[in-house]
């Protein structure tokens, strides 16, 4: 079983996802989906903050739609407030 990513690694992953290297798109999405443990640790906080920023439109990511970001947030054991339902259109 692969080791979970720590907060520093998740931060680096987030930056890569904002401007993904060609051919690495699927791998990056897989890392974000499967290698960040759900919960309230620092790595989960970084992931939740990134996904929330996609949902509220303050960050764009060519690999994730707003709907996908909400779906990933739904798999986490954290509470995140989404400021408005604009993700439905995107």
N, C-alpha and C positions, 0 to 999 in steps of 0.2 A: 504494500500500500504506500502511495506517495505521501510524503510529509506535507502538512499544511503550510501555506505561505504565512510569513509574519507580516507585520504592518509595513515595514520598509519594502519588502518584496511586492506587496499589494500596491503600494504607492508607485513603484516602478512599472508594474503591470498596467495601472491606470494610465500613466503617461504614454505607454506604448499603444494602448487601445485608442487613445485620442488621435494618433498618427501611426497606424499599424504598418509594419514592414510588409511589403508585398509577399504573399504566400504564407504569412503567419496568422492570418485572421482567425481561422478555425481554432488554432492552438491557443490563441489569446483568450477567445471566448470560453474555451474549455477550462483553462486555468481559473478564470474568474468564477465560473459556474461550480467547479468541483474542488478546487484547492484552497478556498477560503472557508474556514469552518463557520457554521452559523453560531450566533451567540453575541456576547457583549465584549469580546476582547478587542484590542486595537485594530487588528486586521479586519475584523468584521465591521468596525466603525468606518474604516477607510473605504471599504467596499460599499457600505450603505450610503455614505456621503456622496460618493461618485454616482451611484445609481439615482439617488435623490436629485442630484444636480442635473442629470440627464432628463429626468421627469419634469423638473420645473423650468428647463430650457436654458439654464445658466451655463451648461456644458454641452457640447455636441460630441458625439462619438459615432463614427461611420459604421461601427460594428453592432450597435444596439439601437433599436427604436425605443421610443418612450414606453410602448407597451411591453417590450421585452425587459426593460429596466424594472417596470412594476412587477412583472412576473418573477424576476430574480429577487426583488425585495420580498416578495411573498414567501420565498423559500427560507428566508432568514428568520432567526428568533429575536429580532429587534423591532422596536416600534419606531417608525419613521413617519413624520407628518408630511403629506404631499399638499402643497399649498392650493392647488386647484386641479381640476380634472382635465386639463388640456391634453394630457397624454392620450386620451381617447381618439383624438384626431390624428395622432402620429404614430 
